[in-house]
Amino acid sequence: MVDLTKYLTVREVAKRLDLTEERVRDLINLKEIRATKIGKWRVHPKDLEEFVKSRMNT
């Protein structure tokens, strides 16, 4: 069984990234942020971390 407490909701991701929930859903649909649909979209923290790293200017 998947432990949903380890996954972030679209709302939580939006707050962490200072984006709208709609923009987060767009990024999920564009496959920019990896997510799993478990009732609603859920994002694993490691997948969010990978997204942020991919956007960093290094």
Biopython code that builds the backbone (N, CA, C, O; Angstrom):
import numpy as np
from Bio.PDB.StructureBuilder import StructureBuilder

atoms = [
    (1, "MET", "N", (0.838, -1.195, 0.000)),
    (1, "MET", "CA", (0.000, 0.000, 0.000)),
    (1, "MET", "C", (0.876, 1.250, 0.000)),
    (1, "MET", "O", (1.886, 1.318, 0.701)),
    (2, "VAL", "N", (0.476, 2.222, -0.788)),
    (2, "VAL", "CA", (1.217, 3.474, -0.898)),
    (2, "VAL", "C", (0.873, 4.381, 0.280)),
    (2, "VAL", "O", (-0.296, 4.578, 0.612)),
    (3, "ASP", "N", (1.916, 4.927, 0.904)),
    (3, "ASP", "CA", (1.722, 5.837, 2.037)),
    (3, "ASP", "C", (1.560, 7.258, 1.498)),
    (3, "ASP", "O", (2.543, 7.919, 1.165)),
    (4, "LEU", "N", (0.320, 7.717, 1.417)),
    (4, "LEU", "CA", (0.044, 9.034, 0.846)),
    (4, "LEU", "C", (0.606, 10.182, 1.671)),
    (4, "LEU", "O", (0.753, 11.292, 1.159)),
    (5, "THR", "N", (0.922, 9.937, 2.928)),
    (5, "THR", "CA", (1.474, 11.013, 3.754)),
    (5, "THR", "C", (2.857, 11.416, 3.276)),
    (5, "THR", "O", (3.340, 12.494, 3.624)),
    (6, "LYS", "N", (3.502, 10.569, 2.483)),
    (6, "LYS", "CA", (4.827, 10.892, 1.962)),
    (6, "LYS", "C", (4.747, 11.689, 0.663)),
    (6, "LYS", "O", (5.767, 12.166, 0.167)),
    (7, "TYR", "N", (3.552, 11.835, 0.112)),
    (7, "TYR", "CA", (3.360, 12.558, -1.143)),
    (7, "TYR", "C", (2.778, 13.940, -0.873)),
    (7, "TYR", "O", (2.054, 14.140, 0.102)),
    (8, "LEU", "N", (3.097, 14.883, -1.739)),
    (8, "LEU", "CA", (2.608, 16.244, -1.614)),
    (8, "LEU", "C", (1.406, 16.457, -2.524)),
    (8, "LEU", "O", (1.344, 15.900, -3.620)),
    (9, "THR", "N", (0.465, 17.253, -2.075)),
    (9, "THR", "CA", (-0.671, 17.609, -2.917)),
    (9, "THR", "C", (-0.257, 18.757, -3.842)),
    (9, "THR", "O", (0.785, 19.381, -3.644)),
    (10, "VAL", "N", (-1.075, 19.022, -4.840)),
    (10, "VAL", "CA", (-0.818, 20.147, -5.746)),
    (10, "VAL", "C", (-0.755, 21.444, -4.942)),
    (10, "VAL", "O", (0.085, 22.303, -5.209)),
    (11, "ARG", "N", (-1.626, 21.580, -3.978)),
    (11, "ARG", "CA", (-1.638, 22.791, -3.140)),
    (11, "ARG", "C", (-0.320, 22.957, -2.380)),
    (11, "ARG", "O", (0.226, 24.058, -2.311)),
    (12, "GLU", "N", (0.186, 21.860, -1.810)),
    (12, "GLU", "CA", (1.450, 21.930, -1.070)),
    (12, "GLU", "C", (2.620, 22.269, -1.993)),
    (12, "GLU", "O", (3.498, 23.050, -1.628)),
    (13, "VAL", "N", (2.628, 21.683, -3.178)),
    (13, "VAL", "CA", (3.687, 21.978, -4.152)),
    (13, "VAL", "C", (3.611, 23.445, -4.559)),
    (13, "VAL", "O", (4.636, 24.123, -4.635)),
    (14, "ALA", "N", (2.412, 23.935, -4.818)),
    (14, "ALA", "CA", (2.232, 25.334, -5.208)),
    (14, "ALA", "C", (2.767, 26.276, -4.135)),
    (14, "ALA", "O", (3.434, 27.262, -4.452)),
    (15, "LYS", "N", (2.482, 25.982, -2.879)),
    (15, "LYS", "CA", (2.973, 26.819, -1.782)),
    (15, "LYS", "C", (4.490, 26.800, -1.721)),
    (15, "LYS", "O", (5.118, 27.844, -1.548)),
    (16, "ARG", "N", (5.087, 25.616, -1.861)),
    (16, "ARG", "CA", (6.547, 25.496, -1.777)),
    (16, "ARG", "C", (7.254, 26.221, -2.914)),
    (16, "ARG", "O", (8.347, 26.757, -2.729)),
    (17, "LEU", "N", (6.634, 26.239, -4.086)),
    (17, "LEU", "CA", (7.253, 26.855, -5.258)),
    (17, "LEU", "C", (6.770, 28.281, -5.499)),
    (17, "LEU", "O", (7.234, 28.949, -6.423)),
    (18, "ASP", "N", (5.840, 28.745, -4.670)),
    (18, "ASP", "CA", (5.242, 30.067, -4.831)),
    (18, "ASP", "C", (4.621, 30.216, -6.219)),
    (18, "ASP", "O", (4.830, 31.212, -6.912)),
    (19, "LEU", "N", (3.855, 29.202, -6.601)),
    (19, "LEU", "CA", (3.133, 29.183, -7.869)),
    (19, "LEU", "C", (1.649, 28.971, -7.584)),
    (19, "LEU", "O", (1.263, 28.643, -6.462)),
    (20, "THR", "N", (0.832, 29.159, -8.602)),
    (20, "THR", "CA", (-0.585, 28.841, -8.434)),
    (20, "THR", "C", (-0.767, 27.331, -8.592)),
    (20, "THR", "O", (0.072, 26.648, -9.180)),
    (21, "GLU", "N", (-1.855, 26.836, -8.065)),
    (21, "GLU", "CA", (-2.163, 25.411, -8.224)),
    (21, "GLU", "C", (-2.364, 25.088, -9.702)),
    (21, "GLU", "O", (-1.990, 24.009, -10.160)),
    (22, "GLU", "N", (-2.951, 26.018, -10.442)),
    (22, "GLU", "CA", (-3.170, 25.805, -11.872)),
    (22, "GLU", "C", (-1.826, 25.640, -12.599)),
    (22, "GLU", "O", (-1.688, 24.775, -13.465)),
    (23, "ARG", "N", (-0.846, 26.467, -12.244)),
    (23, "ARG", "CA", (0.476, 26.374, -12.882)),
    (23, "ARG", "C", (1.140, 25.044, -12.553)),
    (23, "ARG", "O", (1.775, 24.437, -13.416)),
    (24, "VAL", "N", (0.998, 24.590, -11.319)),
    (24, "VAL", "CA", (1.570, 23.291, -10.938)),
    (24, "VAL", "C", (0.920, 22.184, -11.767)),
    (24, "VAL", "O", (1.613, 21.290, -12.253)),
    (25, "ARG", "N", (-0.395, 22.234, -11.931)),
    (25, "ARG", "CA", (-1.078, 21.226, -12.762)),
    (25, "ARG", "C", (-0.592, 21.290, -14.209)),
    (25, "ARG", "O", (-0.426, 20.257, -14.858)),
    (26, "ASP", "N", (-0.364, 22.512, -14.715)),
    (26, "ASP", "CA", (0.185, 22.667, -16.071)),
    (26, "ASP", "C", (1.550, 21.996, -16.174)),
    (26, "ASP", "O", (1.824, 21.291, -17.145)),
    (27, "LEU", "N", (2.406, 22.211, -15.179)),
    (27, "LEU", "CA", (3.741, 21.615, -15.187)),
    (27, "LEU", "C", (3.665, 20.093, -15.111)),
    (27, "LEU", "O", (4.486, 19.396, -15.706)),
    (28, "ILE", "N", (2.687, 19.584, -14.385)),
    (28, "ILE", "CA", (2.482, 18.134, -14.309)),
    (28, "ILE", "C", (2.040, 17.621, -15.682)),
    (28, "ILE", "O", (2.558, 16.616, -16.168)),
    (29, "ASN", "N", (1.089, 18.307, -16.300)),
    (29, "ASN", "CA", (0.592, 17.888, -17.612)),
    (29, "ASN", "C", (1.666, 17.975, -18.691)),
    (29, "ASN", "O", (1.660, 17.196, -19.645)),
    (30, "LEU", "N", (2.585, 18.921, -18.539)),
    (30, "LEU", "CA", (3.705, 19.058, -19.478)),
    (30, "LEU", "C", (4.841, 18.076, -19.164)),
    (30, "LEU", "O", (5.856, 18.031, -19.859)),
    (31, "LYS", "N", (4.640, 17.298, -18.106)),
    (31, "LYS", "CA", (5.623, 16.314, -17.641)),
    (31, "LYS", "C", (6.920, 16.972, -17.163)),
    (31, "LYS", "O", (7.992, 16.367, -17.194)),
    (32, "GLU", "N", (6.794, 18.225, -16.719)),
    (32, "GLU", "CA", (7.933, 18.934, -16.134)),
    (32, "GLU", "C", (8.129, 18.473, -14.680)),
    (32, "GLU", "O", (9.253, 18.320, -14.201)),
    (33, "ILE", "N", (6.998, 18.258, -14.000)),
    (33, "ILE", "CA", (7.019, 17.725, -12.635)),
    (33, "ILE", "C", (6.404, 16.335, -12.699)),
    (33, "ILE", "O", (5.286, 16.159, -13.183)),
    (34, "ARG", "N", (7.141, 15.360, -12.209)),
    (34, "ARG", "CA", (6.641, 13.984, -12.190)),
    (34, "ARG", "C", (5.602, 13.850, -11.080)),
    (34, "ARG", "O", (5.834, 14.263, -9.944)),
    (35, "ALA", "N", (4.474, 13.276, -11.419)),
    (35, "ALA", "CA", (3.393, 13.130, -10.439)),
    (35, "ALA", "C", (2.635, 11.838, -10.698)),
    (35, "ALA", "O", (2.704, 11.257, -11.781)),
    (36, "THR", "N", (1.915, 11.410, -9.683)),
    (36, "THR", "CA", (1.100, 10.206, -9.759)),
    (36, "THR", "C", (-0.328, 10.592, -9.420)),
    (36, "THR", "O", (-0.572, 11.347, -8.479)),
    (37, "LYS", "N", (-1.261, 10.073, -10.187)),
    (37, "LYS", "CA", (-2.665, 10.372, -9.895)),
    (37, "LYS", "C", (-3.212, 9.285, -8.976)),
    (37, "LYS", "O", (-3.447, 8.150, -9.392)),
    (38, "ILE", "N", (-3.404, 9.661, -7.725)),
    (38, "ILE", "CA", (-3.966, 8.764, -6.716)),
    (38, "ILE", "C", (-5.196, 9.503, -6.190)),
    (38, "ILE", "O", (-5.139, 10.175, -5.160)),
    (39, "GLY", "N", (-6.292, 9.369, -6.905)),
    (39, "GLY", "CA", (-7.469, 10.196, -6.611)),
    (39, "GLY", "C", (-7.248, 11.570, -7.205)),
    (39, "GLY", "O", (-7.925, 11.969, -8.153)),
    (40, "LYS", "N", (-6.297, 12.287, -6.641)),
    (40, "LYS", "CA", (-5.855, 13.593, -7.155)),
    (40, "LYS", "C", (-4.369, 13.475, -7.440)),
    (40, "LYS", "O", (-3.736, 12.495, -7.049)),
    (41, "TRP", "N", (-3.812, 14.464, -8.118)),
    (41, "TRP", "CA", (-2.383, 14.442, -8.389)),
    (41, "TRP", "C", (-1.594, 14.527, -7.089)),
    (41, "TRP", "O", (-1.910, 15.313, -6.197)),
    (42, "ARG", "N", (-0.560, 13.696, -7.007)),
    (42, "ARG", "CA", (0.351, 13.693, -5.852)),
    (42, "ARG", "C", (1.779, 13.720, -6.375)),
    (42, "ARG", "O", (2.093, 13.107, -7.395)),
    (43, "VAL", "N", (2.634, 14.434, -5.668)),
    (43, "VAL", "CA", (4.029, 14.568, -6.068)),
    (43, "VAL", "C", (4.907, 14.064, -4.944)),
    (43, "VAL", "O", (4.764, 14.483, -3.795)),
    (44, "HIS", "N", (5.821, 13.157, -5.279)),
    (44, "HIS", "CA", (6.768, 12.676, -4.278)),
    (44, "HIS", "C", (7.807, 13.768, -4.036)),
    (44, "HIS", "O", (8.249, 14.406, -4.991)),
    (45, "PRO", "N", (8.209, 14.000, -2.783)),
    (45, "PRO", "CA", (9.192, 15.052, -2.496)),
    (45, "PRO", "C", (10.473, 14.943, -3.327)),
    (45, "PRO", "O", (11.037, 15.964, -3.720)),
    (46, "LYS", "N", (10.936, 13.727, -3.597)),
    (46, "LYS", "CA", (12.154, 13.580, -4.412)),
    (46, "LYS", "C", (11.926, 14.066, -5.834)),
    (46, "LYS", "O", (12.834, 14.628, -6.445)),
    (47, "ASP", "N", (10.725, 13.858, -6.372)),
    (47, "ASP", "CA", (10.407, 14.338, -7.713)),
    (47, "ASP", "C", (10.351, 15.869, -7.741)),
    (47, "ASP", "O", (10.757, 16.493, -8.721)),
    (48, "LEU", "N", (9.849, 16.461, -6.667)),
    (48, "LEU", "CA", (9.835, 17.922, -6.576)),
    (48, "LEU", "C", (11.268, 18.447, -6.491)),
    (48, "LEU", "O", (11.607, 19.451, -7.118)),
    (49, "GLU", "N", (12.089, 17.774, -5.726)),
    (49, "GLU", "CA", (13.496, 18.156, -5.603)),
    (49, "GLU", "C", (14.199, 18.090, -6.965)),
    (49, "GLU", "O", (14.979, 18.979, -7.307)),
    (50, "GLU", "N", (13.924, 17.044, -7.733)),
    (50, "GLU", "CA", (14.514, 16.909, -9.074)),
    (50, "GLU", "C", (14.062, 18.049, -9.981)),
    (50, "GLU", "O", (14.862, 18.579, -10.752)),
    (51, "PHE", "N", (12.800, 18.428, -9.898)),
    (51, "PHE", "CA", (12.292, 19.533, -10.697)),
    (51, "PHE", "C", (13.032, 20.816, -10.351)),
    (51, "PHE", "O", (13.466, 21.551, -11.238)),
    (52, "VAL", "N", (13.175, 21.081, -9.056)),
    (52, "VAL", "CA", (13.854, 22.307, -8.625)),
    (52, "VAL", "C", (15.307, 22.290, -9.114)),
    (52, "VAL", "O", (15.796, 23.295, -9.629)),
    (53, "LYS", "N", (15.991, 21.169, -8.958)),
    (53, "LYS", "CA", (17.379, 21.058, -9.420)),
    (53, "LYS", "C", (17.489, 21.313, -10.906)),
    (53, "LYS", "O", (18.440, 21.953, -11.357)),
    (54, "SER", "N", (16.525, 20.819, -11.680)),
    (54, "SER", "CA", (16.576, 20.991, -13.132)),
    (54, "SER", "C", (16.387, 22.450, -13.530)),
    (54, "SER", "O", (16.749, 22.843, -14.639)),
    (55, "ARG", "N", (15.830, 23.241, -12.645)),
    (55, "ARG", "CA", (15.581, 24.655, -12.941)),
    (55, "ARG", "C", (16.661, 25.574, -12.387)),
    (55, "ARG", "O", (16.633, 26.782, -12.620)),
    (56, "MET", "N", (17.616, 24.999, -11.650)),
    (56, "MET", "CA", (18.648, 25.832, -11.028)),
    (56, "MET", "C", (19.648, 26.317, -12.064)),
    (56, "MET", "O", (19.965, 25.624, -13.030)),
    (57, "ASN", "N", (20.120, 27.498, -11.839)),
    (57, "ASN", "CA", (21.100, 28.122, -12.719)),
    (57, "ASN", "C", (22.499, 27.851, -12.147)),
    (57, "ASN", "O", (22.981, 28.601, -11.299)),
    (58, "THR", "N", (23.134, 26.795, -12.608)),
    (58, "THR", "CA", (24.449, 26.470, -12.034)),
    (58, "THR", "C", (25.562, 26.693, -13.012)),
    (58, "THR", "O", (26.727, 26.466, -12.684)),
]
sb = StructureBuilder()
sb.init_structure("model")
sb.init_model(0)
sb.init_chain("A")
sb.init_seg("    ")
for serial, (resi, resn, name, xyz) in enumerate(atoms, 1):
    if name == "N":
        sb.init_residue(resn, " ", resi, " ")
    sb.init_atom(name, np.array(xyz, "f"), 0.0, 1.0, " ", f" {name:<3s}", serial, name[0])
structure = sb.get_structure()
